[in-house]
Structure formats: structure tokens, C-alpha cells
Amino acid sequence: MEAKDRLAIPPQPMPEQAPSERIGNLREVPLGFTPEAAVVEARRCLQCRKAFCTEGCPVGVDIPGFLEAVERGDFASGIGIIRRRNALPAVCGRVCPQEQQCQLACTVGKFHHDPGKSVSIGRIERFLADWERETGAAQASVKAPPTGRRVAVIGSGPAGLTVAGDLILLGHSVTVFEALHQAGGVLVYGIPEFRLPKAIVRREVELLGNLGVEFRLDTIAGRTRPVDELVREYDAVFIGSGAGLPKFQGIPGENLLGVYSANEYLTRANLMKAYDFPAADTPIQRGRTVVTVGGGNVAMDCARTALRMGAERSLVVYRRSEAEMPARREEVHHAREEGVEFHLLENPVEITGGRGGWVEGVRIVRMTLGEPDSSGRRRSIPIEGSEFVQEADEVLVAIGNSPNPLVPSSFPEIETTRWGGIVVNEATGQTSVRGVFAGGDIVLGAATVILAMGQGRIAARAMHAYLSTGRWEGLEEITGAEGGQS
Ligand SMILES: Cc1cc2nc3c(=O)[nH]c(=O)nc-3n(C[C@H](O)[C@H](O)[C@H](O)COP(=O)(O)OP(=O)(O)OC[C@H]3O[C@@H](n4cnc5c(N)ncnc54)[C@H](O)[C@@H]3O)c2cc1C
């Protein structure tokens, strides 16, 4: 097929639940491509000689390769190509910020001067992963003979799962210690069911279990099991404990009843099934007017969950403009379709309370944009005399997370940054303690699934080299990666 014919094919729409229907349930919003739509969408790829899309993928998936297989209708080869670099395609196909990575680099989108018209790489990835799961077509992974080496992984988020998956295939024995009662990290306790069904994460965890990874749930490293004990007992340790410590603005009223951190709200509503109260015994307040503070994916998840929990009004208050909002465009679009109200260039300065210590409103100041700050985004500046009070009976604070301090504080030998992240050699994931590696949000600060997985993969390669040679110095020479601290 000629390039001009490929460029003439319009992007294939993905069916989704209607907004009025979906705010009444927790089921997934997009319904996925049909096989026919996936083939047509794959046909839009120009098979560029230089694959800019692959360069834009943090784990370097051969994107033209799998698109070419889909175009031929060879779905088994397509998913096989993805799995060579990405162990969680059903997850990444749903939640990766493709519009800032592979799809931003796509030549088709550039030709149309619209990244929204790039080849829908993420949707095709999702289709292949779902096809594989639904048809039971998964190919058995080949495991290396046992090495006799034992590895402990702290945290079962995307970073920890990637390390576990890579090292078990290399013949090491792997035990994952997870504080919560379910494995998956943010994928199960944060990202809501309507964006990422838990059954999908559960299946990935099950596959690792079938390969021999042992999961010790309800086990807190640094409390139930001291970290130095794990370091002595195992041949290598990976710390992937994430960034689960909520940040607050530090304004008056944040301790009123009806104020939740995003993490607590989503964990209760989502993982602990408060949406099903009283069938599930997790209590949660169901606000009528819910204000969510923040502009990232977490804020969108909170505001959309609040609607599903019965809110009459769900407001997002964000201090910059929409152009600076870090949330994925698709999530903002879905939130808006569902009726979430966006209050941009506004910032809470106080949460006001009333009878019994419950939230009654949020005092808000209007903002304007100044020069870019160190993050490259335009600074937001309060407009004097512009304050007003927004009535609210529930406030969800979604302004970011820091690394949970428990592992570093109970293991002071490990070097940390001023903001509490673990310092690693970014080429290998090695920490300041011999035999201990780290990666994901505990190193990067709150980042993304695919970046956490990318770090897990780097660490797994270095851990394998360490376990095989006993060498600690110069590991990057063995793995062929370039050094540097992060
Ligand atoms: C609500 C929400 C929505 C998001 N949406 C997106 C999105 O759409 N796309 C995207 O790419 N990214 C998104 N992210 C970010 C992404 O989920 C994270 O960057 C990613 O999960 C980090 O992976 P991780 O493995 O480092 O840590 P986590 O996923 O945080 O997993 C860490 C695990 O370690 C466990 N743990 C912590 N301390 C201990 C301990 N002491 N002992 C044992 N276990 C411990 C935790 O319980 C947790 O299960 C979102 C984050 C949130 C909170």
C-alpha cells in the first residue's frame, strides 16, 4: 500500500460506554478495538525506516514490528514482539501517556499536524494484550535452570513486578514482600477500576506466581520484616516501594472531617470496595459537592470516582491553566464528558469547617500565569483581592506524593536525596549498599508506570550480573550500560 493511501485512512474510533451510563458503574470506560478496527488502524502506520515511535518508548518496544504483524492479522506475532520488551502490555496499553511518548513521535501525527491523529499505538497494544488473554494464546515463557540465588523484592508495583518477572526467568528464586493485601501497587490501589480493571493486574500477578514468584502479602518491610534482615538473608534485594506518601498544601482546615488525601480516598473507594458499602465494610463519606485539588491523573481519578460515588457536583480546582495540566488528555476529556467541572487558575487557601468539624467550603484565590519556573511550566501567581468561598462538603487533595519514608528510615545505611528518594546509579539501579538495588517512584518521585518498569528492567539486568559474577564495582561494564547517579 502506498504511503498516501495509508495517510488517507482516518483514525479508527474506539467504542466506549456513554457518559450518562458509565457514571453509574465502575466498569471500564473504553471498550477496546475489534480485530477489524485494529487491522485498519495498524494499516495507518508508514513503517518509517527510522522508528521515532520506538525511540519515544521508555522500554523500546519494536512498534513498527508489532503494527506490521497486526496489519497481516498475525496477532500472535504482534503480542510476542511487544512482550520481548514489555511484561505488562494490557496495563501499558490502557494507562501509558502515549500522547507524550510513542504517539507524540509518530510521523503520521506530524504529517497531519495533530498528535491526536497519530497511529493509536496504545489502543492496538491493548487490543493485542486483550486478544491474548481472551483467546488463551499466551506462549509459555522459557525459564533458565535454577541458579540457587535468592532475591527479595520490596513492593509489588510495576517496578517490583518487572524485576520479579525478569529474574525468575533467569533462574533466580524471587520473593516479593508487599505491605497491602493485594499485589500490584498503584495499579490496584490507585488507578480506578473504570480505567484499569483489577482482574487484568491480578492475571499478570498470577502469571508470575505460576512461574514460581512467591508473594508475601500483608508484609511491611521495615516493620514486619526489618530491611537489614532481608539484606542478610537474600543474595540481592530490590526496593520498589513507590511514592505513596501524600502531599498536602499546608493550609488551614486540612484536618477537617471530609478532607481526604487522594491515596486514602482512592484506596478506600477502589481497592477496599467502599463503592459497594454496606456489602463491603469500608466506610467512606459520599460528598454531594466534592472539590478535588490538583491537575494530574490522580486528580482526574478522584473527581471521576466522586461522581461514581454519587456526587451531584465534582469540581477540579487547579492553579494553572489547562495547557499546564499534567493529566493525560484522554482522562481530561473523559472527565469533562462525565460532567466534572474544571476551575482553572484557582488555588485553595483555606478549607472552612462548620458544625461537628465537617468541611463546609473552600476559600479559593484566583491565579494568573507568570514566567516559567524550574519545572518549565508557567508560575501561577495569586490575584490580590480575588478570594471567594466555594461551597463543598468533601475535599480530595491530589497534589502529588513523596516516597514513603519507612524503608529508608528503617535502613539508614542507604543514601537518600533531600526529598526522600533513594539514590541509585541510574545505569544499574545500584544503591549505596552492596547487593541492594532500587527503582520506580522511590527513585524517580511520582512518575509513570512505564518509567517504573523501565527502571525495574535496568535493575534486573544489573542484579543478574551481580548474582552471576559477585562483582559490585563496574557492573555497568558487564551490562553494557552507561553510569551516572540519579
Ligand atoms: C491515582 C493514580 C493514577 C495514576 N495514573 C497513571 C497513569 O494513568 N499512567 C501512568 O503511567 N502512571 C500513572 N500513575 C503513576 C504510576 O502508577 C506510578 O508511577 C507507578 O505505579 C510506580 O510504580 P512503582 O512500582 O515504583 O510503585 P507503586 O506502584 O507505588 O508500588 C509500590 C508498592 O510497594 C508497596 N510498599 C510500600 N512500602 C512498602 C514496604 N515497606 N514493605 C512492603 N511493601 C511496600 C506499596 O504498598 C505498593 O504496592 C498514577 C498514580 C496514581 C496514584
The ligand as an SDF file (V2000), in Angstrom:
LIG
                    3D

 53 58  0  0  0  0  0  0  0  0999 V2000
   -4.2500    7.5170   41.2410 C   0  0  0  0  0  0  0  0  0  0  0  0
   -3.0420    7.3630   40.3550 C   0  0  0  0  0  0  0  0  0  0  0  0
   -3.2170    7.3570   38.9810 C   0  0  0  0  0  0  0  0  0  0  0  0
   -2.1220    7.2020   38.1400 C   0  0  0  0  0  0  0  0  0  0  0  0
   -2.3330    7.1560   36.7970 N   0  0  0  0  0  0  0  0  0  0  0  0
   -1.2850    6.8760   35.9640 C   0  0  0  0  0  0  0  0  0  0  0  0
   -1.4920    6.7250   34.5620 C   0  0  0  0  0  0  0  0  0  0  0  0
   -2.5900    6.8910   34.0480 O   0  0  0  0  0  0  0  0  0  0  0  0
   -0.4340    6.4000   33.7940 N   0  0  0  0  0  0  0  0  0  0  0  0
    0.8130    6.1910   34.3280 C   0  0  0  0  0  0  0  0  0  0  0  0
    1.7280    5.8360   33.5850 O   0  0  0  0  0  0  0  0  0  0  0  0
    1.0490    6.3640   35.6490 N   0  0  0  0  0  0  0  0  0  0  0  0
    0.0250    6.6880   36.4880 C   0  0  0  0  0  0  0  0  0  0  0  0
    0.2450    6.8400   37.8270 N   0  0  0  0  0  0  0  0  0  0  0  0
    1.6170    6.6900   38.3430 C   0  0  0  0  0  0  0  0  0  0  0  0
    2.0650    5.2230   38.3910 C   0  0  0  0  0  0  0  0  0  0  0  0
    1.0320    4.4210   38.8610 O   0  0  0  0  0  0  0  0  0  0  0  0
    3.3250    5.0820   39.2430 C   0  0  0  0  0  0  0  0  0  0  0  0
    4.3390    5.8720   38.6680 O   0  0  0  0  0  0  0  0  0  0  0  0
    3.8100    3.6170   39.3160 C   0  0  0  0  0  0  0  0  0  0  0  0
    2.8060    2.7740   39.8210 O   0  0  0  0  0  0  0  0  0  0  0  0
    5.0670    3.4990   40.1660 C   0  0  0  0  0  0  0  0  0  0  0  0
    5.4090    2.1610   40.2690 O   0  0  0  0  0  0  0  0  0  0  0  0
    6.3020    1.5940   41.4780 P   0  0  0  0  0  0  0  0  0  0  0  0
    6.4360    0.1370   41.2180 O   0  0  0  0  0  0  0  0  0  0  0  0
    7.5170    2.4110   41.6190 O   0  0  0  0  0  0  0  0  0  0  0  0
    5.4420    1.8810   42.7900 O   0  0  0  0  0  0  0  0  0  0  0  0
    3.9530    1.5750   43.2520 P   0  0  0  0  0  0  0  0  0  0  0  0
    3.0410    1.2850   42.1340 O   0  0  0  0  0  0  0  0  0  0  0  0
    3.6200    2.7000   44.1680 O   0  0  0  0  0  0  0  0  0  0  0  0
    4.0960    0.2600   44.1090 O   0  0  0  0  0  0  0  0  0  0  0  0
    4.8160    0.2540   45.3200 C   0  0  0  0  0  0  0  0  0  0  0  0
    4.3190   -0.8880   46.1650 C   0  0  0  0  0  0  0  0  0  0  0  0
    5.1830   -1.0160   47.2870 O   0  0  0  0  0  0  0  0  0  0  0  0
    4.4100   -1.2970   48.4400 C   0  0  0  0  0  0  0  0  0  0  0  0
    5.1860   -0.8860   49.6150 N   0  0  0  0  0  0  0  0  0  0  0  0
    5.4970    0.3800   50.0120 C   0  0  0  0  0  0  0  0  0  0  0  0
    6.2470    0.3390   51.1140 N   0  0  0  0  0  0  0  0  0  0  0  0
    6.4020   -0.9770   51.4340 C   0  0  0  0  0  0  0  0  0  0  0  0
    7.0670   -1.6570   52.4870 C   0  0  0  0  0  0  0  0  0  0  0  0
    7.7110   -1.0030   53.4480 N   0  0  0  0  0  0  0  0  0  0  0  0
    7.0130   -3.0170   52.5060 N   0  0  0  0  0  0  0  0  0  0  0  0
    6.3450   -3.7030   51.5290 C   0  0  0  0  0  0  0  0  0  0  0  0
    5.6940   -3.0910   50.5280 N   0  0  0  0  0  0  0  0  0  0  0  0
    5.7370   -1.7520   50.4750 C   0  0  0  0  0  0  0  0  0  0  0  0
    3.1510   -0.4860   48.2320 C   0  0  0  0  0  0  0  0  0  0  0  0
    2.0740   -0.9820   49.0110 O   0  0  0  0  0  0  0  0  0  0  0  0
    2.9190   -0.6750   46.7530 C   0  0  0  0  0  0  0  0  0  0  0  0
    2.1330   -1.7940   46.4860 O   0  0  0  0  0  0  0  0  0  0  0  0
   -0.8230    7.0580   38.6990 C   0  0  0  0  0  0  0  0  0  0  0  0
   -0.6390    7.1120   40.0790 C   0  0  0  0  0  0  0  0  0  0  0  0
   -1.7290    7.2660   40.9090 C   0  0  0  0  0  0  0  0  0  0  0  0
   -1.5210    7.3260   42.3990 C   0  0  0  0  0  0  0  0  0  0  0  0
  1  2  1  0
  2  3  1  0
  2 52  2  0
  3  4  2  0
  4  5  1  0
  4 50  1  0
  5  6  2  0
  6  7  1  0
  6 13  1  0
  7  8  2  0
  7  9  1  0
  9 10  1  0
 10 11  2  0
 10 12  1  0
 12 13  2  0
 13 14  1  0
 14 15  1  0
 14 50  1  0
 15 16  1  0
 16 17  1  0
 16 18  1  0
 18 19  1  0
 18 20  1  0
 20 21  1  0
 20 22  1  0
 22 23  1  0
 23 24  1  0
 24 25  2  0
 24 26  1  0
 24 27  1  0
 27 28  1  0
 28 29  2  0
 28 30  1  0
 28 31  1  0
 31 32  1  0
 32 33  1  0
 33 34  1  0
 33 48  1  0
 34 35  1  0
 35 36  1  0
 35 46  1  0
 36 37  1  0
 36 45  1  0
 37 38  2  0
 38 39  1  0
 39 40  1  0
 39 45  2  0
 40 41  1  0
 40 42  2  0
 42 43  1  0
 43 44  2  0
 44 45  1  0
 46 47  1  0
 46 48  1  0
 48 49  1  0
 50 51  2  0
 51 52  1  0
 52 53  1  0
M  END
$$$$
